[in-house]
Amino acid sequence: MNKYRTHNCSELNEKNIGKKIKLSGWIHRKRDHGNLLFVDLRDHFGITQCVIENKDKSFKTLEKIKPESVITIEGNVVRRSKDTENKELKTGLIEVKIADIKILSESKDLPMPVFGEQEYPEEIRLKYRFIDLRRNEMHSNIKLRSKILSFIRSKMIANNFLEFQTPILTASSPEGARDFLVPSRLHPGKFYALPQAPQQFKQMVMMSGFDRYFQIAPCFRDEDGRADRSPGEHYQLDMEMSFVEQEDILKTVEPIFYDLFKEFGNGKKINKIPFPRIKYKDSLEKYGTDKPDLRNPIELVNVTHVFKSDQVKLKIFKDIISKGGIVKAIPVSKTYSKPRSFFDGLNNWAISEGASGLAYITFEKVNNKIIGKGPIAKFFSESAISDLIKICKITDKDSVFFVCNNEKEALKFAGVARQKIAEELKLIDEKSYNFCWITDYPMYEYDEKEKKMDFSHNPFSMPQVEISQFEKTDPLKILAYQYDLVCNGYELSSGAIRNHIPEYLFKVFNKVGYSRNMVEKNFSGMIKALSYGAPPHGGMAPGIDRIVMLLANQKNIREVTLFPLNQNAEDLLMEAPSEATEKQLKELNIKTIKKS
């Protein structure tokens, strides 16, 4: 017999009544009733209520020992009285009458409680993460993560993907975020880089003759943290396929995600396969973002021509339009019952976000005619009001909000405002997952700050123009076979059909200022592999952490990560990063320079 337990803390039920058993776990909480002491014993699996009488030899020991101490108890399983049954627990119909206890490990006073699930500062939670992970919510999140990974792995194997592991110590790449560098002791003055993604390696797997690859890969990026992005490291489901077109990849991935969210989505609705395909340009026009939340029914409308006409006298908007600006309308249904404070609140919110405000018009019927009301309605003729009603497809019980700025900023803020308005009006169905694909990304964008052309997405993507036409085509009009998978406003994955033609890759990089020599130097392994017969191939890399975050119904990615860094990329538990010793630095031929 195992000296620690005959059962775990979720197993005991009515069938065990009368049996002598042994349990081990943490003291979750105690309730002292004077003559009786109740102890909730917790392990990985659940909680069992145990009870001891004050005349028992172990009573005083249990009374003194602190919560979160680890003990073994022996005793008999008895039925709880009807008035003390707890149907929330698997073990809620029974309790264990303690005959003997053994203290395995005593706990000090806790820096934060486990029982009660109180909100505690993140600094404390991360410093004592091993305690934080004992809390039911966190423990459940991490268990869910493990189950999701197992499910994904089984689905990939069932779809004929082979699992490989690519190197962790590799070469620095000039593209993407900052690298984490690792100094080489054997090669003084030289550095490895931790991979931002196994991009080049997974492509070379295809060039090695394998047909389908996947990897649950750790990726390292020296970038700032945010709620849906972990600084330092994260995990991706990297996959790659040979002899495929874009649609082949989308059709392969969709069922995997549908089944995954069906299995772990707690009964939430999922939109049917095939997921909508939305072109990047159309997504910006309709939703103001390339990460649209399709649970939100609001769609943006371009009404620049209405404001530009002589029927509108709103000078501040006309001045912006004359400089190339646009006006995006946000039509909102059935706001007739909303008080003035609702609209003022949204205007104040817009100002707090750095905008000049959020202009609006409300519509109502007077003498069988729909009229516009609100701060800017007086600047519109009857004809202009009629045009707005027609273009925005609204009724007398609706409202329209307006955003005016240069195209980039107008789309961006209109997208944010669209989501804010929908949240305020509770238009978003919280019990659903709405997936879509965003396709046809531009290959290039113009960097106003640097005054040069740059990649808008993955530089290894295949352009949607033939190599013979590439030089003749305006770079800003070149689209790429690039696609993102989006769910509920979160980008879950980016992917692309890869450029497998070396000469074409040189041309693509040349547009952003890379000479042939620079490409060969920075991507030597990739170019070499492409030069010896490369199949057409493509893939994608869904973010594991973000997927788990969505399925766990969390807003912060650190809530589903075992031992995360904080927003300042610090490990508060292990106190990393830390200073190296003089001996270590000497071995690496490195000197540190103290900031003055």
C-alpha positions, 0 to 999 in steps of 0.5 A: 500500500502507498504510504501517502494515500489510498485515494486522491481528494476527489475520489471518495463517495458513498460507495466508500462509506465505512472504509478505512482510507488514507489521504494526503494533501494541503490544508486548504482551510480549517473551521474550528467549532470548539468540539469539532475541527473541520479540515478541507484537504486539497490535492491536484484532483479536488477537496475532501472534508475531514473532521476530528473531535477535540478529544482525539490525540491529534486535535491540538496538532491540527489546531495549531498547524498553519494552512497550506501545510502538507499532511497525511490523514488516516480515517474512516469514510462517513456520510455527511448529515443532510444539512451539511452536504455540499453538492458543489464538490465531487466528495460533498456527500461524505467526509473522513473521520480522522483517526491519525495524522502525519505532518509531511511539511509545515508551511510558514505564514502565507504571503497570499491566501489560497482559499477564497480566490482573492485578487492580489497584486500581480507582483506578489502573485508572480513572486510566489507563483508556486502558491498562486498556482495552487488557487483553483482558477490558476490551477484549472487554467494550467490543467486546461493548457495541458489538455489543449496541447495534448488535443492539438498534438493528437489532431496534428498527427491524425492529419499526417503531420510529423512532429520535429524539434528545431534548434534553440541556439541559432543565428540572429535574424535582421527581421522582426523583433529584437533577438535575445543573444547568447554569448559563445564561450568557444567563439569569443565575440560571437553570439547565438540568438534564441529563435523568434520563431522557427521560420527558416528551419521549418521551411528547410524541413520542407526542402528536406523532403518532408511533407507536413511538419508541426512543432509546439515551439518556444519562441523568444522575442525581446519586446514589451509586454501587454495583456495578450502578449507575453514578453520574453517567451511564448509558444506557437503551433508551428506548421508547414505543408508542401505542394499546397496553395493558400486554400489547402492550408486554410481548409486543413486548419479550420476543422482543427480549430473548430474541433478544439474550440468545440471540445474546450469552449464550454458550450459556446457557439462556433461559426461554421466551417468554412470560416469567412474569408475577408480581404485585408482592405475590406476588413479595414473599411468595414471594421477599422482593423485587420483583427475584427470581432465579428460578434459585433454587428456594427459595420463602418461606412465611408461618408467622406463624399457627404461631408465634402458636399455643399450640403454640409457646412461642418468646417472642421471636417471639411478642412481635414478632408481638404488635406486628404482626410476621410470620414468614417461613419459608425451606424448604431441601431436602436439608440432612441432610448439612450439618454444624453449622458450616454453620448456625452460619455462616449465623447469623453471616452474619445477625448481620453483616448487622444481624439478630439471627440466623437461627433454624432447625430441621432435620428427621430421621426417628426410629422412623418419625416426623419430628422437629425438631432445632436450637436452637429445636426445643424450643419446638415441640410435635409438633403444631406440627412437623407443621404446619411440615412440611405448610405448608413441604412438607418431608421428613425430610432438609430444614431450615427457616430463620425470619425474624421482624420487622415485615412490611417488614423480614421480607420484605426480610431473608428475601429476602436470606437466601433468596439467600444460602442458595441460593448457599451450597448451590450451588442457582443455575444459573449457566448460565441466564438466567431472565426474569420480569415483575413487574406490578401495583405499588402506585401509592402508598406511605406515607413513614414518615419524612416522614409523608406519601403518596408515589409508589412508582414512576413518577408518570406511570403510569396507575392501575388504577381508573377516574377516577370511582372514584379519590377513593373508593379507599384510595390504598394499595390503588390499583395501577398499570399498572407493570411491571419486567423482571427477570433473574437478580435484576437489574431490567433495566427499568421501564415503565408505561402512561402517564396520558394524561388531564390531569384524572386526572394532577392527581388523581394528584399531588394525593394526594401534596400537589401542587396543580393550580398546582404540577403545571402549573408543574413539568410545563408542557410535559407538561400542555400536550401532554396537553391537545391530544389524547393517545393512550393510550400506554406504554413502558419503559426497559431499562438498557443498562449492566446488560444488558451487565454480565449478558451479559459475566458481570461483577458491576460495571457499571464493567467494561462502561463505557468511561470511568466515574466512580468510586463517588465520582462522580469522573473520575480520568482527566480529573480531574473535577469540577474548579474553574472559573476566576474568569472562568468564574464571573463569566460565569455570575454565580456565586459559590462559597462555601468550606466552613469 
